[in-house]
């Protein structure tokens, strides 16, 4: 497993250390889990954004198709 050097403010490191101890985890495991969670959250947000863009692209077409179905169903032209 690769090793990285990370520069973070003292207060953030102190808080991470305190919370890692409270969870009975090594600090490196705590930070690794935090990165994993951020990766999952970021991937989910990117998927949500892609779905929203795709939805906006088809919204207008869907409305036109719905109007055509309504016209057929209710005998309008």
Secondary structure, DSSP 8 states (H G I E B T S, - for coil): ---------HHHHHHHHHHHHHTT--HHHHHHHHHHHHHHHHHHHHHHHHHHHHHHHHHHHHHHHHHHHHHHHTT--
